[in-house]
């Protein structure tokens, strides 16, 4: 059950989103179907640039923070430091305003940019490993963007990336080229690769619309990052009968 039951079924007028799981600090605001966004490629400086970026976006959209319906945040996986900075900033804003938080997977934010129904999204997890997940992309009857996770999200060696044979898949993410020599088996089974993209706040805020309407929001003290490495994960491929 939602911790903010009054939002269930309501279409948000204005949502803010933050995505800081990569080297790019990304902020977006969706107001009355108009999208405002800003990005800064400032590795290791997210904590300095994030709040000023949010303030500037609020000015451009001519809206005050308390007038928003909620705040979305990319909860990872990705850079541990980046995720912590983004979540901490959003928690502070939510505590100050009483706004609900919508937590969105950074892999889902990446996956929707392929604009294809079945997507395998991967991110570089460092330590010669990958974060990855399989998503079905679609829309609600109202036209809101959806990214439905098939199975679960993983952290694993590139050789463990697993693709079902039952349908066509597109691979998305820059890590496909970084680990191409170790992903040859998976690449051979893809219909297409879309490499030049990453998680963005613009994608996050669009996914957050359906989450909000479903009541999938949380209090600032209940949000949990998706680090994956700190979790006990099922061996990749063991969920193949559930997809």
C-alpha positions as CSV (number, residue, x, y, z in Angstrom):
1,X,0.0,0.0,0.0
2,X,1.2,3.5,-0.8
3,X,2.4,5.7,2.1
4,X,0.6,8.5,0.4
5,X,-2.8,6.8,-0.5
6,X,-4.3,10.2,-1.6
7,X,-2.1,10.2,-4.7
8,X,-3.2,6.9,-6.1
9,X,-5.0,7.3,-9.4
10,X,-4.2,11.0,-9.7
11,X,-2.3,12.4,-12.6
12,X,0.6,14.6,-11.4
13,X,0.7,18.2,-12.7
14,X,4.4,18.7,-12.0
15,X,7.2,16.3,-11.1
16,X,10.9,16.9,-10.5
17,X,13.5,14.2,-11.2
18,X,17.2,13.8,-10.3
19,X,19.5,11.2,-11.9
20,X,23.1,11.1,-10.5
21,X,24.1,7.4,-11.0
22,X,26.7,8.2,-13.7
23,X,29.3,11.0,-14.2
24,X,26.6,13.2,-15.6
25,X,24.4,15.1,-13.1
26,X,20.9,15.2,-14.7
27,X,17.8,17.1,-13.6
28,X,14.4,17.3,-15.2
29,X,11.0,18.8,-14.5
30,X,7.7,17.8,-16.1
31,X,5.0,20.5,-15.8
32,X,1.7,20.3,-17.7
33,X,3.3,18.0,-20.3
34,X,6.2,20.4,-20.8
35,X,9.7,19.0,-20.1
36,X,12.5,21.1,-18.7
37,X,15.9,19.5,-18.3
38,X,19.5,20.3,-17.5
39,X,22.7,18.3,-17.4
40,X,26.3,18.9,-16.2
41,X,29.2,16.6,-17.0
42,X,31.1,17.3,-13.8
43,X,32.6,14.0,-12.5
44,X,33.0,14.1,-8.7
45,X,31.1,17.4,-8.4
46,X,27.5,16.3,-8.3
47,X,27.2,17.6,-4.7
48,X,28.2,21.1,-5.7
49,X,26.1,21.5,-8.9
50,X,22.9,19.5,-8.1
51,X,20.9,22.0,-6.0
52,X,21.8,25.0,-8.1
53,X,20.6,23.1,-11.2
54,X,17.3,22.3,-9.4
55,X,16.8,25.9,-8.5
56,X,17.5,27.1,-12.0
57,X,15.0,24.6,-13.4
58,X,12.3,25.7,-11.0
59,X,12.9,29.2,-12.2
60,X,12.6,28.2,-15.9
61,X,9.4,26.3,-15.2
62,X,8.0,29.2,-13.1
63,X,7.1,26.9,-10.3
64,X,7.9,26.7,-6.6
65,X,9.2,23.5,-5.0
66,X,6.2,23.1,-2.7
67,X,3.9,23.3,-5.7
68,X,5.3,20.1,-7.1
69,X,3.3,16.8,-6.7
70,X,6.4,14.7,-6.0
71,X,10.2,14.2,-6.6
72,X,11.6,11.3,-8.5
73,X,15.1,10.0,-8.1
74,X,17.3,7.5,-9.9
75,X,18.0,4.9,-7.1
76,X,20.7,3.1,-9.0
77,X,22.4,0.9,-9.7
78,X,25.5,2.9,-10.6
79,X,28.1,5.0,-8.9
80,X,27.7,4.5,-5.1
81,X,28.7,8.1,-4.4
82,X,26.5,9.6,-7.1
83,X,23.5,7.6,-6.0
84,X,24.0,8.7,-2.4
85,X,24.3,12.4,-3.4
86,X,21.1,12.3,-5.5
87,X,19.0,10.5,-2.8
88,X,20.3,12.7,0.0
89,X,19.4,15.8,-2.0
90,X,15.9,14.5,-2.7
91,X,15.4,13.4,0.9
92,X,16.3,16.9,2.1
93,X,13.8,18.5,-0.3
94,X,11.1,16.0,0.5
95,X,11.5,16.5,4.3
96,X,11.3,20.3,3.8
97,X,8.2,20.2,1.7
98,X,6.3,17.0,2.7
99,X,6.4,15.8,-0.9
100,X,6.5,12.1,-1.7
101,X,9.5,10.5,-3.4
102,X,9.2,8.3,-6.5
103,X,12.2,5.9,-6.7
104,X,13.0,4.8,-10.3
105,X,15.7,2.3,-11.4
106,X,18.6,3.8,-13.3
107,X,18.6,0.7,-15.5
108,X,14.9,1.4,-16.4
109,X,15.7,5.0,-17.2
110,X,18.4,3.7,-19.6
111,X,16.2,1.0,-21.1
112,X,13.3,3.3,-22.2
113,X,15.7,5.3,-24.4
114,X,16.0,2.4,-26.9
115,X,12.3,2.9,-28.0
116,X,11.9,-0.8,-28.5
117,X,9.6,-3.3,-26.7
118,X,12.2,-5.7,-25.4
119,X,15.5,-4.2,-24.1
120,X,18.5,-5.5,-22.3
121,X,20.1,-2.5,-20.5
122,X,23.6,-2.7,-19.1
123,X,25.8,-0.3,-17.1
124,X,29.5,-0.5,-16.2
125,X,29.7,-1.7,-12.6
126,X,33.6,-1.4,-12.6
127,X,35.7,-4.2,-11.2
128,X,35.2,-5.9,-14.6
129,X,31.5,-6.4,-14.0
130,X,28.2,-5.2,-15.3
131,X,24.8,-4.1,-13.9
132,X,22.1,-5.3,-16.2
133,X,18.4,-6.0,-16.5
134,X,15.8,-7.0,-19.1
135,X,12.8,-4.7,-19.6
136,X,9.6,-4.7,-21.6
137,X,8.9,-1.2,-22.7
138,X,5.3,0.0,-23.3
139,X,2.6,2.5,-22.3
140,X,-0.4,2.5,-20.1
141,X,-3.9,3.0,-21.6
142,X,-3.5,6.7,-20.7
143,X,-0.2,6.9,-22.7
144,X,2.2,7.0,-19.7
145,X,5.6,5.4,-20.2
146,X,6.2,2.0,-18.7
147,X,9.3,-0.2,-18.2
148,X,8.5,-3.6,-16.7
149,X,11.4,-5.5,-15.3
150,X,11.6,-9.2,-16.5
151,X,13.1,-11.2,-13.6
152,X,15.4,-9.0,-11.6
153,X,18.4,-6.7,-11.9
154,X,21.9,-8.2,-11.6
155,X,25.5,-7.5,-11.1
156,X,27.7,-10.1,-12.7
157,X,30.6,-10.8,-15.0
158,X,29.9,-9.9,-18.7
159,X,29.9,-13.6,-19.6
160,X,26.9,-14.2,-17.4
161,X,24.6,-11.8,-19.2
162,X,21.7,-13.9,-20.3
163,X,19.1,-13.2,-23.1
164,X,15.9,-15.2,-23.6
165,X,15.5,-16.8,-27.0
166,X,11.7,-16.3,-27.3
167,X,11.7,-12.8,-28.7
168,X,13.8,-10.1,-30.3
169,X,15.9,-7.9,-28.0
170,X,17.8,-4.7,-28.3
171,X,20.9,-3.9,-26.2
172,X,21.2,-0.4,-24.7
173,X,24.1,1.2,-22.9
174,X,27.7,2.3,-23.5
175,X,29.1,-0.7,-21.6
176,X,28.2,-2.9,-24.6
177,X,31.2,-1.5,-26.5
178,X,33.5,-1.3,-23.4
179,X,33.0,-5.1,-22.8
180,X,32.4,-6.1,-26.4
181,X,35.0,-8.9,-26.3
182,X,33.4,-10.5,-23.3
183,X,29.8,-10.0,-24.5
184,X,30.2,-11.5,-28.0
185,X,27.7,-14.3,-27.2
186,X,25.0,-11.9,-26.1
187,X,25.7,-9.4,-28.9
188,X,25.3,-12.1,-31.5
189,X,21.7,-12.7,-30.2
190,X,20.7,-9.0,-30.3
191,X,18.7,-7.4,-33.2
192,X,20.4,-4.1,-32.6
193,X,22.7,-2.1,-30.2
194,X,21.9,1.4,-29.0
195,X,25.1,2.4,-27.2
196,X,25.2,6.2,-27.1
197,X,22.9,6.7,-24.2
198,X,22.8,6.6,-20.3
199,X,20.2,7.1,-17.6
200,X,18.7,10.6,-17.7
201,X,16.4,12.6,-15.4
202,X,14.2,13.2,-18.4
203,X,13.5,9.5,-18.8
204,X,13.2,9.1,-15.0
205,X,10.5,11.8,-14.7
206,X,8.5,10.3,-17.5
207,X,8.6,6.9,-15.9
208,X,7.6,8.5,-12.6
209,X,4.2,9.6,-13.9
210,X,2.8,6.1,-14.0
211,X,4.5,5.2,-10.7
212,X,2.8,8.2,-9.1
213,X,-0.6,7.3,-10.5
214,X,-0.2,3.8,-9.2
215,X,0.7,5.1,-5.7
216,X,4.2,3.8,-5.9
217,X,5.6,6.6,-3.8
218,X,7.5,6.6,-0.5
219,X,8.5,8.8,2.4
220,X,12.0,10.3,2.4
221,X,13.2,8.1,5.3
222,X,12.0,4.9,3.5
223,X,13.8,5.2,0.2
224,X,16.4,2.5,-0.5
225,X,19.2,2.7,-3.0
226,X,19.8,-0.1,-5.5
227,X,23.5,-0.9,-5.0
228,X,23.1,-4.5,-6.1
229,X,26.6,-5.4,-4.9
230,X,25.4,-5.3,-1.3
231,X,22.5,-7.6,-2.1
232,X,22.3,-11.4,-2.3
233,X,21.3,-11.9,-5.9
234,X,20.0,-14.9,-7.7
235,X,22.4,-16.4,-10.2
236,X,21.7,-14.9,-13.7
237,X,19.5,-17.1,-15.8
238,X,17.8,-18.8,-12.9
239,X,14.6,-16.8,-13.4
240,X,14.3,-17.7,-17.0
241,X,11.0,-19.5,-16.6
242,X,9.4,-16.4,-15.1
243,X,9.9,-14.1,-18.0
